[in-house]
């Protein structure tokens, strides 16, 4: 399963970013092989609609699930439409979060977890 984790700097050993649509990077991790790569978030600096744009980006990269701190209504609607699972985390590094994901310790969300922001 390919998991995208929001990140400040694209490193697996530094704290993840709690922002989804406007994080600086996403760390893509294959949950089975543990191969990973970081990609700059193309929607980090857009004026509006960052959440849906990020979901399109993640979908184009074959992402099955995401881990972040908060999902706005537009982002969550787009994730749901794309069939991408959404998980919420409070703290940790991408390395720690993929461990928690595999252990079933992260909460899967089924609705937006925060208000829309611009």
C-alpha positions in Angstrom: 0.0 0.0 0.0 1.3 3.4 -0.9 0.9 6.0 1.9 1.5 9.7 1.7 2.5 11.5 4.9 2.4 15.3 5.1 5.9 16.7 5.9 7.8 20.0 6.5 11.0 18.9 4.8 10.5 15.5 3.1 12.6 13.6 5.6 11.5 10.4 7.3 13.2 11.1 10.6 11.8 14.6 11.3 8.4 15.6 12.6 5.5 15.4 10.2 3.4 18.4 9.2 -0.1 18.5 10.6 -1.2 20.5 7.5 -2.6 18.5 4.6 -3.3 20.8 1.7 -0.6 23.3 2.4 2.3 21.1 3.8 5.6 21.7 2.0 6.3 18.0 1.1 4.7 14.6 1.1 6.7 11.6 2.0 5.5 8.6 -0.1 6.1 5.3 1.7 5.4 1.8 0.4 4.1 0.1 3.6 5.4 -3.3 2.6 8.9 -2.6 1.0 9.5 0.6 3.1 10.8 2.3 0.0 10.2 6.0 0.2 10.5 9.2 -1.7 9.7 12.8 -1.0 7.9 15.1 -3.4 7.2 18.8 -3.0 3.6 19.7 -2.6 2.5 21.5 -5.8 -0.5 23.1 -4.0 1.5 24.5 -1.0 1.3 28.0 -2.2 -1.9 28.2 -4.3 -4.5 30.8 -3.5 -7.5 28.5 -3.0 -8.5 24.9 -3.5 -5.3 23.4 -2.1 -7.0 20.3 -0.7 -8.6 19.1 -3.9 -5.4 19.9 -5.9 -3.3 17.8 -3.4 -5.7 14.9 -3.7 -5.4 15.0 -7.5 -1.6 15.0 -7.1 -1.7 12.1 -4.7 -4.1 10.2 -6.9 -1.7 10.7 -9.9 1.0 9.1 -7.8 -1.0 6.0 -6.9 -1.5 6.8 -3.2 -3.9 4.5 -1.3 -3.9 6.3 2.1 -2.8 9.6 3.7 -1.7 10.5 7.2 -1.9 14.1 8.4 -3.1 16.1 11.3 -6.3 17.7 9.9 -8.5 17.3 6.8 -10.7 20.2 5.7 -14.2 19.6 4.1 -13.1 20.1 0.5 -10.0 17.9 0.9 -11.9 15.1 2.6 -14.6 15.2 -0.1 -11.9 14.9 -2.8 -10.2 12.1 -0.9 -13.5 10.2 -0.6 -14.2 10.6 -4.3 -10.7 9.4 -5.2 -11.0 6.3 -2.9 -8.0 7.4 -0.8 -8.2 6.4 2.9 -7.6 9.2 5.4 -5.8 8.7 8.7 -5.2 11.2 11.5 -2.1 11.6 13.7 -1.1 13.9 16.5 2.7 13.8 16.4 5.6 11.7 15.2 7.9 11.3 12.2 7.0 9.6 9.0 9.0 6.5 10.2 7.0 6.4 13.4 3.7 7.0 11.7 4.1 4.2 9.1 4.9 1.9 12.1 1.7 3.0 13.8 -0.3 2.7 10.5 0.8 -0.9 10.1 0.1 -1.7 13.7 -3.5 -0.3 13.3 -2.8 2.4 15.9 -3.9 5.4 13.8 -7.5 6.6 13.6 -9.1 6.4 10.1 -11.4 9.4 9.6 -14.7 9.3 7.8 -15.4 13.0 7.6 -13.6 16.3 7.6 -11.7 16.9 10.9 -11.5 20.7 10.7 -13.0 23.8 9.2 -12.3 25.0 5.7 -9.4 27.4 5.6 -8.2 29.8 3.0 
